[in-house]
Amino acid sequence: MTNKSLMACALACAGACAFPTVHAQTQPSVSRQIFLGADLNKDGYVDLDEYHKDVVRAFHALDHNRDGYISVDEIQSIPDKTRVELLLKAMKLSDKDRDGRLSFKEVVERRMGYFDAADTDKDERLSMAEVVAYDAAAVQRFAATWQAAPKRGK
């Protein structure tokens, strides 16, 4: 699996999730790479059709056994342990029925929530500026939440 596929898979699982510091440090670059891969007609926007195709592609890139679910084992089989950590956190946030795996429906719901939230001008397409701004704001929200959270053992 390529790094580009792994990055797309992270967002496939997570959508609008902000991750710990390693993700926060790489987010704008990751967002740009994913955007460029999803902009199939290279017009500078990712419309709903392109976005849906990216969701399907990213899901299938992680569903190695083609059973219709992304499992912990499938994620843990990825050689890049940093990506594994990010994907497992994304999975935990997206697994609505808490069965320890992600269905296509769970991934689609999460990703469509991302699309709707990032599409600030509501024109049913995402610009690079919308994606980068939304992801940067998500990192900021995560950092504020992380700092405000009570520390364990205190």
C-alpha positions as CSV (number, residue, x, y, z in Angstrom):
1,M,0.0,0.0,0.0
2,T,1.4,3.4,-0.9
3,N,1.8,6.3,1.5
4,K,-0.8,8.2,-0.5
5,S,-3.3,5.3,0.0
6,L,-2.5,5.2,3.7
7,M,-3.1,8.9,4.1
8,A,-6.4,8.6,2.2
9,C,-7.4,5.7,4.4
10,A,-6.7,7.7,7.5
11,L,-9.3,10.2,6.4
12,A,-11.6,7.5,5.1
13,C,-11.8,6.2,8.6
14,A,-11.7,9.5,10.4
15,G,-13.2,12.2,8.3
16,A,-13.1,15.3,10.4
17,C,-11.0,13.8,13.3
18,A,-8.0,15.6,14.5
19,F,-5.2,13.4,15.8
20,P,-2.4,13.8,18.3
21,T,0.7,15.8,17.6
22,V,2.2,13.8,14.8
23,H,-1.0,14.3,12.8
24,A,-1.2,18.0,13.8
25,Q,2.3,18.6,12.5
26,T,1.7,16.9,9.1
27,Q,-2.0,17.8,8.5
28,P,-1.8,20.6,5.9
29,S,0.6,18.5,3.8
30,V,-1.5,15.4,4.2
31,S,-4.6,17.4,3.3
32,R,-3.1,18.8,0.2
33,Q,-1.9,15.4,-1.0
34,I,-5.2,13.7,-0.4
35,F,-7.0,16.7,-2.1
36,L,-4.8,16.4,-5.2
37,G,-5.4,12.7,-5.4
38,A,-9.2,13.1,-5.1
39,D,-9.4,16.0,-7.7
40,L,-9.7,13.6,-10.6
41,N,-10.5,16.2,-13.3
42,K,-7.8,18.5,-11.9
43,D,-10.1,21.6,-11.9
44,G,-9.0,22.7,-8.4
45,Y,-12.1,21.4,-6.7
46,V,-13.3,18.0,-5.3
47,D,-17.0,17.7,-6.2
48,L,-19.3,15.2,-4.7
49,D,-18.8,12.6,-7.5
50,E,-15.0,12.8,-7.0
51,Y,-15.4,12.7,-3.2
52,H,-17.6,9.6,-3.4
53,K,-15.1,7.8,-5.6
54,D,-12.3,8.7,-3.2
55,V,-14.3,7.3,-0.3
56,V,-14.8,4.0,-2.1
57,R,-11.2,3.8,-3.2
58,A,-9.9,4.5,0.3
59,F,-12.2,2.0,1.9
60,H,-11.2,-0.8,-0.4
61,A,-7.5,0.0,0.1
62,L,-7.9,-1.0,3.7
63,D,-10.4,-3.8,3.4
64,H,-7.7,-6.4,2.5
65,N,-9.9,-9.5,2.8
66,R,-12.8,-7.8,1.0
67,D,-15.4,-8.8,3.6
68,G,-17.0,-5.3,3.7
69,Y,-15.3,-4.2,6.9
70,I,-12.1,-2.7,8.0
71,S,-10.8,-4.6,11.0
72,V,-8.1,-3.9,13.6
73,D,-6.1,-6.8,12.1
74,E,-6.2,-5.2,8.6
75,I,-5.0,-1.9,10.1
76,Q,-2.3,-3.5,12.2
77,S,-0.9,-5.3,9.1
78,I,0.3,-1.9,7.7
79,P,4.1,-1.6,8.1
80,D,4.1,2.1,9.1
81,K,3.4,2.0,12.8
82,T,2.7,5.7,13.0
83,R,-0.1,5.3,10.4
84,V,-1.4,2.3,12.3
85,E,-1.7,4.4,15.5
86,L,-3.6,7.1,13.6
87,L,-5.9,4.7,11.9
88,L,-6.7,2.8,15.1
89,K,-7.7,6.2,16.8
90,A,-9.7,7.1,13.8
91,M,-11.4,3.7,13.9
92,K,-12.4,4.1,17.5
93,L,-14.0,7.5,16.8
94,S,-15.9,6.2,13.7
95,D,-17.0,2.8,15.0
96,K,-20.6,3.8,15.9
97,D,-21.9,0.3,16.7
98,R,-18.7,-0.5,18.7
99,D,-18.2,-3.8,17.1
100,G,-14.4,-3.3,16.6
101,R,-14.5,-2.8,12.9
102,L,-15.7,-0.2,10.4
103,S,-18.5,-0.9,7.9
104,F,-18.6,1.0,4.7
105,K,-21.7,2.8,6.0
106,E,-19.8,4.0,9.1
107,V,-17.0,5.3,6.8
108,V,-19.4,7.0,4.4
109,E,-21.3,8.7,7.2
110,R,-18.1,10.0,8.8
111,R,-16.6,11.2,5.5
112,M,-19.9,12.8,4.4
113,G,-19.9,14.7,7.7
114,Y,-16.5,15.9,6.9
115,F,-17.5,17.0,3.5
116,D,-20.5,18.9,4.8
117,A,-18.6,20.6,7.5
118,A,-15.6,21.5,5.3
119,D,-17.8,22.9,2.5
120,T,-18.2,26.3,4.0
121,D,-19.6,28.0,1.0
122,K,-22.1,25.1,0.5
123,D,-21.5,24.8,-3.2
124,E,-21.2,21.0,-3.0
125,R,-17.6,21.0,-3.8
126,L,-14.4,21.4,-1.8
127,S,-11.6,23.8,-2.6
128,M,-8.1,23.3,-1.4
129,A,-8.5,26.4,0.8
130,E,-11.7,24.9,2.4
131,V,-10.0,21.6,3.2
132,V,-6.8,23.1,4.6
133,A,-8.7,25.7,6.7
134,Y,-11.1,23.0,8.0
135,D,-8.3,20.6,8.9
136,A,-6.3,23.4,10.6
137,A,-9.3,24.4,12.7
138,A,-9.8,20.7,13.6
139,V,-6.2,20.5,14.8
140,Q,-6.8,23.7,16.9
141,R,-10.0,22.2,18.4
142,F,-8.2,19.0,19.2
143,A,-5.3,20.8,20.9
144,A,-7.7,23.0,23.0
145,T,-9.6,19.9,24.0
146,W,-6.5,18.0,24.8
147,Q,-5.1,20.8,27.0
148,A,-8.4,21.3,28.8
149,A,-8.9,17.6,29.5
150,P,-8.3,16.5,33.1
151,K,-5.1,14.6,33.6
152,R,-5.3,11.0,34.9
153,G,-4.0,10.3,38.3
154,K,-4.4,13.8,39.6
